[in-house]
Amino acid sequence: MKAIFAPAALVADAVAQKVVIASPPPLWTLHPGQSFVVDVDHTPSLTPSQDVAVAIGIQSCSGKGQAVTCPPNTSSGNIGTPLFRGIYNPQLVGNGHTDLVQNYTVTVPSGMSSGPALLSVAHFGLIMVSNSVLTVWLSVGSESLL
């Protein structure tokens, strides 16, 4: 039974490896061609893990039935137009905080429609055991912007 429990616990921890978009805040107003900082945070894992990469994207919610914000779960794994894709090597925030953070400066596509949009971050990482990969995880976090 222990042999089954340990991998199941590690898989459960992999699900908890989700990132959070700490900035910009929800409902922040952006304009086509504007540069802004995406602050990607997550809490440290209790199991040995390795962050690998993130992809940041934005998609317009115009015509999706909502006047002010994007419908919940609009992302469903689709991050929209990629704004960044590359290594995620977060550092400790410090000052008594245990969160890990990395900032990325990205630009809203100049041809993007006005109105509500969904900013998404896909996070890819590995759960490691004795220098071997046990589980690969991918999580997507999203928030509505104006």
PyRosetta script that sets phi, psi and omega in degrees:
from pyrosetta import init, pose_from_sequence

init()
pose = pose_from_sequence("MKAIFAPAALVADAVAQKVVIASPPPLWTLHPGQSFVVDVDHTPSLTPSQDVAVAIGIQSCSGKGQAVTCPPNTSSGNIGTPLFRGIYNPQLVGNGHTDLVQNYTVTVPSGMSSGPALLSVAHFGLIMVSNSVLTVWLSVGSESLL")
pose.set_psi(1, -37.0)
pose.set_omega(1, 179.2)
pose.set_phi(2, -60.8)
pose.set_psi(2, -37.1)
pose.set_omega(2, -178.9)
pose.set_phi(3, -63.8)
pose.set_psi(3, -31.8)
pose.set_omega(3, 178.2)
pose.set_phi(4, -80.6)
pose.set_psi(4, -39.5)
pose.set_omega(4, -176.6)
pose.set_phi(5, -64.2)
pose.set_psi(5, -44.3)
pose.set_omega(5, -175.7)
pose.set_phi(6, -60.0)
pose.set_psi(6, -51.2)
pose.set_omega(6, 177.7)
pose.set_phi(7, -62.6)
pose.set_psi(7, -36.7)
pose.set_omega(7, 179.2)
pose.set_phi(8, -64.0)
pose.set_psi(8, -39.9)
pose.set_omega(8, 179.0)
pose.set_phi(9, -65.8)
pose.set_psi(9, -38.8)
pose.set_omega(9, 179.3)
pose.set_phi(10, -68.7)
pose.set_psi(10, -37.1)
pose.set_omega(10, 176.8)
pose.set_phi(11, -65.2)
pose.set_psi(11, -41.3)
pose.set_omega(11, 177.6)
pose.set_phi(12, -61.4)
pose.set_psi(12, -39.5)
pose.set_omega(12, 178.3)
pose.set_phi(13, -66.7)
pose.set_psi(13, -34.2)
pose.set_omega(13, 178.1)
pose.set_phi(14, -62.3)
pose.set_psi(14, -37.8)
pose.set_omega(14, 177.8)
pose.set_phi(15, -63.7)
pose.set_psi(15, -32.4)
pose.set_omega(15, -179.1)
pose.set_phi(16, -78.2)
pose.set_psi(16, -0.4)
pose.set_omega(16, -177.1)
pose.set_phi(17, -80.0)
pose.set_psi(17, 21.2)
pose.set_omega(17, -173.7)
pose.set_phi(18, -68.9)
pose.set_psi(18, 145.8)
pose.set_omega(18, 176.7)
pose.set_phi(19, -92.8)
pose.set_psi(19, 161.5)
pose.set_omega(19, 178.8)
pose.set_phi(20, -126.3)
pose.set_psi(20, 138.2)
pose.set_omega(20, 173.5)
pose.set_phi(21, -85.6)
pose.set_psi(21, 104.3)
pose.set_omega(21, -177.9)
pose.set_phi(22, -84.5)
pose.set_psi(22, -23.5)
pose.set_omega(22, 177.7)
pose.set_phi(23, -155.4)
pose.set_psi(23, 139.3)
pose.set_omega(23, 4.0)
pose.set_phi(24, -73.2)
pose.set_psi(24, 159.9)
pose.set_omega(24, 179.6)
pose.set_phi(25, -70.7)
pose.set_psi(25, 158.5)
pose.set_omega(25, 176.9)
pose.set_phi(26, -54.8)
pose.set_psi(26, 145.1)
pose.set_omega(26, 178.5)
pose.set_phi(27, 67.0)
pose.set_psi(27, 16.7)
pose.set_omega(27, 175.8)
pose.set_phi(28, -65.5)
pose.set_psi(28, 141.4)
pose.set_omega(28, -179.7)
pose.set_phi(29, -93.3)
pose.set_psi(29, 126.6)
pose.set_omega(29, 177.6)
pose.set_phi(30, -126.4)
pose.set_psi(30, 160.7)
pose.set_omega(30, -179.3)
pose.set_phi(31, -127.9)
pose.set_psi(31, 151.2)
pose.set_omega(31, 176.7)
pose.set_phi(32, -53.5)
pose.set_psi(32, 134.3)
pose.set_omega(32, -179.5)
pose.set_phi(33, 86.0)
pose.set_psi(33, -6.3)
pose.set_omega(33, -178.5)
pose.set_phi(34, -80.5)
pose.set_psi(34, 135.8)
pose.set_omega(34, 173.1)
pose.set_phi(35, -89.3)
pose.set_psi(35, 146.1)
pose.set_omega(35, 178.1)
pose.set_phi(36, -153.5)
pose.set_psi(36, 163.7)
pose.set_omega(36, -178.5)
pose.set_phi(37, -100.8)
pose.set_psi(37, 130.0)
pose.set_omega(37, 172.9)
pose.set_phi(38, -103.5)
pose.set_psi(38, 117.5)
pose.set_omega(38, 179.2)
pose.set_phi(39, -97.2)
pose.set_psi(39, 109.0)
pose.set_omega(39, -177.2)
pose.set_phi(40, -102.0)
pose.set_psi(40, 115.9)
pose.set_omega(40, -176.2)
pose.set_phi(41, -118.2)
pose.set_psi(41, 155.2)
pose.set_omega(41, 164.9)
pose.set_phi(42, -159.7)
pose.set_psi(42, 159.0)
pose.set_omega(42, -179.7)
pose.set_phi(43, -86.9)
pose.set_psi(43, 149.8)
pose.set_omega(43, 179.7)
pose.set_phi(44, -62.0)
pose.set_psi(44, 149.8)
pose.set_omega(44, -179.5)
pose.set_phi(45, -86.3)
pose.set_psi(45, 151.5)
pose.set_omega(45, 174.2)
pose.set_phi(46, -81.8)
pose.set_psi(46, -19.0)
pose.set_omega(46, 178.4)
pose.set_phi(47, -104.4)
pose.set_psi(47, 155.8)
pose.set_omega(47, 178.5)
pose.set_phi(48, -62.7)
pose.set_psi(48, 119.7)
pose.set_omega(48, -179.4)
pose.set_phi(49, -139.6)
pose.set_psi(49, 163.5)
pose.set_omega(49, 179.3)
pose.set_phi(50, -135.3)
pose.set_psi(50, 119.6)
pose.set_omega(50, 173.3)
pose.set_phi(51, -72.1)
pose.set_psi(51, 141.2)
pose.set_omega(51, -177.3)
pose.set_phi(52, -116.7)
pose.set_psi(52, -56.8)
pose.set_omega(52, -172.7)
pose.set_phi(53, -156.8)
pose.set_psi(53, 162.5)
pose.set_omega(53, 170.0)
pose.set_phi(54, -132.8)
pose.set_psi(54, 155.4)
pose.set_omega(54, 169.6)
pose.set_phi(55, -129.4)
pose.set_psi(55, 128.8)
pose.set_omega(55, -179.5)
pose.set_phi(56, -112.1)
pose.set_psi(56, 132.3)
pose.set_omega(56, -179.4)
pose.set_phi(57, -142.1)
pose.set_psi(57, 165.4)
pose.set_omega(57, 178.2)
pose.set_phi(58, -138.1)
pose.set_psi(58, 142.3)
pose.set_omega(58, 176.6)
pose.set_phi(59, -139.8)
pose.set_psi(59, 142.7)
pose.set_omega(59, 178.8)
pose.set_phi(60, -73.2)
pose.set_psi(60, 143.0)
pose.set_omega(60, 175.9)
pose.set_phi(61, -105.9)
pose.set_psi(61, 6.8)
pose.set_omega(61, 178.5)
pose.set_phi(62, -57.6)
pose.set_psi(62, 133.7)
pose.set_omega(62, 179.3)
pose.set_phi(63, 81.5)
pose.set_psi(63, 10.3)
pose.set_omega(63, -179.9)
pose.set_phi(64, -103.8)
pose.set_psi(64, 17.8)
pose.set_omega(64, 171.0)
pose.set_phi(65, 88.3)
pose.set_psi(65, 4.7)
pose.set_omega(65, -179.9)
pose.set_phi(66, -120.5)
pose.set_psi(66, 133.2)
pose.set_omega(66, -177.8)
pose.set_phi(67, -79.4)
pose.set_psi(67, -35.0)
pose.set_omega(67, -172.6)
pose.set_phi(68, -111.5)
pose.set_psi(68, -44.3)
pose.set_omega(68, -177.3)
pose.set_phi(69, -126.8)
pose.set_psi(69, 170.1)
pose.set_omega(69, 177.1)
pose.set_phi(70, -77.1)
pose.set_psi(70, 146.9)
pose.set_omega(70, 176.3)
pose.set_phi(71, -59.2)
pose.set_psi(71, 147.9)
pose.set_omega(71, 178.7)
pose.set_phi(72, -59.0)
pose.set_psi(72, 146.1)
pose.set_omega(72, 177.5)
pose.set_phi(73, 58.2)
pose.set_psi(73, 28.9)
pose.set_omega(73, 177.8)
pose.set_phi(74, -62.2)
pose.set_psi(74, -31.2)
pose.set_omega(74, -174.6)
pose.set_phi(75, -63.2)
pose.set_psi(75, -54.0)
pose.set_omega(75, -177.8)
pose.set_phi(76, 42.3)
pose.set_psi(76, 39.2)
pose.set_omega(76, 176.9)
pose.set_phi(77, 95.3)
pose.set_psi(77, -17.7)
pose.set_omega(77, 178.5)
pose.set_phi(78, -90.6)
pose.set_psi(78, 114.9)
pose.set_omega(78, -177.3)
pose.set_phi(79, -89.2)
pose.set_psi(79, -0.3)
pose.set_omega(79, 178.9)
pose.set_phi(80, 81.0)
pose.set_psi(80, -145.9)
pose.set_omega(80, -180.0)
pose.set_phi(81, -73.5)
pose.set_psi(81, 121.0)
pose.set_omega(81, -179.2)
pose.set_phi(82, -65.8)
pose.set_psi(82, 132.1)
pose.set_omega(82, 175.4)
pose.set_phi(83, -105.2)
pose.set_psi(83, -27.7)
pose.set_omega(83, 178.6)
pose.set_phi(84, -156.7)
pose.set_psi(84, 145.0)
pose.set_omega(84, 170.2)
pose.set_phi(85, -149.2)
pose.set_psi(85, 127.8)
pose.set_omega(85, -178.3)
pose.set_phi(86, 168.4)
pose.set_psi(86, -164.3)
pose.set_omega(86, -173.2)
pose.set_phi(87, -65.5)
pose.set_psi(87, 140.6)
pose.set_omega(87, 172.6)
pose.set_phi(88, -116.2)
pose.set_psi(88, 108.3)
pose.set_omega(88, -179.1)
pose.set_phi(89, -128.9)
pose.set_psi(89, 71.4)
pose.set_omega(89, -174.1)
pose.set_phi(90, -67.6)
pose.set_psi(90, 153.5)
pose.set_omega(90, 178.6)
pose.set_phi(91, -117.5)
pose.set_psi(91, 155.9)
pose.set_omega(91, 176.7)
pose.set_phi(92, -61.3)
pose.set_psi(92, 139.1)
pose.set_omega(92, 178.1)
pose.set_phi(93, -64.7)
pose.set_psi(93, -42.5)
pose.set_omega(93, -178.6)
pose.set_phi(94, 87.7)
pose.set_psi(94, -169.1)
pose.set_omega(94, -179.5)
pose.set_phi(95, 52.1)
pose.set_psi(95, 41.0)
pose.set_omega(95, 177.6)
pose.set_phi(96, 85.5)
pose.set_psi(96, -3.9)
pose.set_omega(96, 178.9)
pose.set_phi(97, -93.6)
pose.set_psi(97, 145.3)
pose.set_omega(97, -180.0)
pose.set_phi(98, -104.7)
pose.set_psi(98, -1.2)
pose.set_omega(98, -179.7)
pose.set_phi(99, -66.3)
pose.set_psi(99, 152.2)
pose.set_omega(99, 173.9)
pose.set_phi(100, -104.3)
pose.set_psi(100, 143.4)
pose.set_omega(100, -174.5)
pose.set_phi(101, -145.6)
pose.set_psi(101, 147.3)
pose.set_omega(101, 168.3)
pose.set_phi(102, -146.3)
pose.set_psi(102, 138.1)
pose.set_omega(102, -179.4)
pose.set_phi(103, -106.2)
pose.set_psi(103, 144.1)
pose.set_omega(103, 178.2)
pose.set_phi(104, -131.7)
pose.set_psi(104, 131.7)
pose.set_omega(104, 174.0)
pose.set_phi(105, -94.6)
pose.set_psi(105, 123.7)
pose.set_omega(105, -178.2)
pose.set_phi(106, -130.7)
pose.set_psi(106, 170.3)
pose.set_omega(106, -178.5)
pose.set_phi(107, -128.4)
pose.set_psi(107, 134.1)
pose.set_omega(107, 174.9)
pose.set_phi(108, -65.1)
pose.set_psi(108, 130.8)
pose.set_omega(108, 179.1)
pose.set_phi(109, -55.7)
pose.set_psi(109, 137.2)
pose.set_omega(109, -175.7)
pose.set_phi(110, -64.8)
pose.set_psi(110, -24.8)
pose.set_omega(110, -179.4)
pose.set_phi(111, -94.5)
pose.set_psi(111, 10.5)
pose.set_omega(111, -177.1)
pose.set_phi(112, -72.5)
pose.set_psi(112, 140.6)
pose.set_omega(112, 178.5)
pose.set_phi(113, -65.7)
pose.set_psi(113, 148.8)
pose.set_omega(113, 173.4)
pose.set_phi(114, -72.1)
pose.set_psi(114, 156.7)
pose.set_omega(114, 177.6)
pose.set_phi(115, 113.9)
pose.set_psi(115, -172.8)
pose.set_omega(115, -176.5)
pose.set_phi(116, -61.8)
pose.set_psi(116, 147.2)
pose.set_omega(116, 179.4)
pose.set_phi(117, -141.8)
pose.set_psi(117, 161.6)
pose.set_omega(117, 178.2)
pose.set_phi(118, -116.4)
pose.set_psi(118, 119.7)
pose.set_omega(118, 175.3)
pose.set_phi(119, -94.9)
pose.set_psi(119, 128.5)
pose.set_omega(119, -176.9)
pose.set_phi(120, -130.1)
pose.set_psi(120, 148.3)
pose.set_omega(120, 174.6)
pose.set_phi(121, -128.0)
pose.set_psi(121, 120.9)
pose.set_omega(121, 173.1)
pose.set_phi(122, -96.9)
pose.set_psi(122, 131.1)
pose.set_omega(122, -175.2)
pose.set_phi(123, -120.6)
pose.set_psi(123, 127.1)
pose.set_omega(123, -178.3)
pose.set_phi(124, -117.3)
pose.set_psi(124, 134.5)
pose.set_omega(124, 179.2)
pose.set_phi(125, -156.6)
pose.set_psi(125, 179.0)
pose.set_omega(125, -176.5)
pose.set_phi(126, -128.6)
pose.set_psi(126, 141.3)
pose.set_omega(126, 169.5)
pose.set_phi(127, -98.6)
pose.set_psi(127, 125.6)
pose.set_omega(127, -174.2)
pose.set_phi(128, -110.4)
pose.set_psi(128, 143.5)
pose.set_omega(128, 172.7)
pose.set_phi(129, -138.0)
pose.set_psi(129, 120.4)
pose.set_omega(129, -179.4)
pose.set_phi(130, 49.8)
pose.set_psi(130, 48.0)
pose.set_omega(130, 179.2)
pose.set_phi(131, 61.8)
pose.set_psi(131, 18.2)
pose.set_omega(131, 175.2)
pose.set_phi(132, -118.0)
pose.set_psi(132, 145.8)
pose.set_omega(132, 178.6)
pose.set_phi(133, -78.5)
pose.set_psi(133, 122.3)
pose.set_omega(133, 177.2)
pose.set_phi(134, -96.4)
pose.set_psi(134, -42.4)
pose.set_omega(134, -176.5)
pose.set_phi(135, -143.7)
pose.set_psi(135, 144.2)
pose.set_omega(135, 172.7)
pose.set_phi(136, -109.6)
pose.set_psi(136, 137.3)
pose.set_omega(136, 177.6)
pose.set_phi(137, -130.3)
pose.set_psi(137, 153.8)
pose.set_omega(137, 174.2)
pose.set_phi(138, -138.0)
pose.set_psi(138, 126.0)
pose.set_omega(138, 175.8)
pose.set_phi(139, -127.8)
pose.set_psi(139, 151.3)
pose.set_omega(139, 178.8)
pose.set_phi(140, -126.0)
pose.set_psi(140, 124.7)
pose.set_omega(140, 174.8)
pose.set_phi(141, -113.0)
pose.set_psi(141, 142.2)
pose.set_omega(141, -176.5)
pose.set_phi(142, -139.0)
pose.set_psi(142, 158.4)
pose.set_omega(142, 171.8)
pose.set_phi(143, -151.6)
pose.set_psi(143, 151.8)
pose.set_omega(143, 179.9)
pose.set_phi(144, -82.7)
pose.set_psi(144, 142.5)
pose.set_omega(144, 175.6)
pose.set_phi(145, -127.3)
pose.set_psi(145, 165.5)
pose.set_omega(145, 176.4)
pose.set_phi(146, -113.2)
pose.dump_pdb("model.pdb")
